[in-house]
Amino acid sequence: MITEEDRFRDYLKKKGLKFTPERELILKEVFSCHKHFDVEELFRRLRKKDRAISRATIYRTLPLLIESGLIRDALRCRDRVYYEHVFGHPHHDHLLCIKCGRAIEFRDERIEKLQNEVCKKYGFEPIEHRLGIKGYCRKCQKKS
């Protein structure tokens, strides 16, 4: 079974890039936590572990992780981009609270079936889809 490290190494090799110690640390930190993250959170987590990695290195590495199919930019809220790792995880969609920023992941086979029917109807071959619904979670609705 191929690991995220194997996949990233192969991708970098095909691009003529090196698997540097900094890229390895970023990769390991991204996959050590199973929740959405932004650049600042990733930077803080690495610094907390005494890792001297710059924000610039993180900003340069994230597109490589996206292009290699390991992560994706999943959510945009409050002028921030949140990422998640997708390698080895089933497809899912998101509900995003615009007040507290909570992200609720869900999967609904009816949505998957409908998207396939729509694509078939129009002779379209899908590569990916994203469904993100923004609104207010239960807690924030009660506070209002």
KADADA-V918722 format. One record per helix or strand. SS is the DSSP state (alpha for helix, beta for strand). FROM is the first residue (numbers start at 1). TO is the last residue. If there is no record, write none. Layout:
<<SS;FROM;TO> <SS;FROM;TO>>
//
This chain:
<<alpha;4;14> <alpha;21;32> <beta;37;37> <alpha;39;48> <alpha;55;67> <beta;71;77> <beta;80;85> <beta;93;97> <beta;103;106> <alpha;109;121> <beta;132;135> <alpha;138;143>>
//
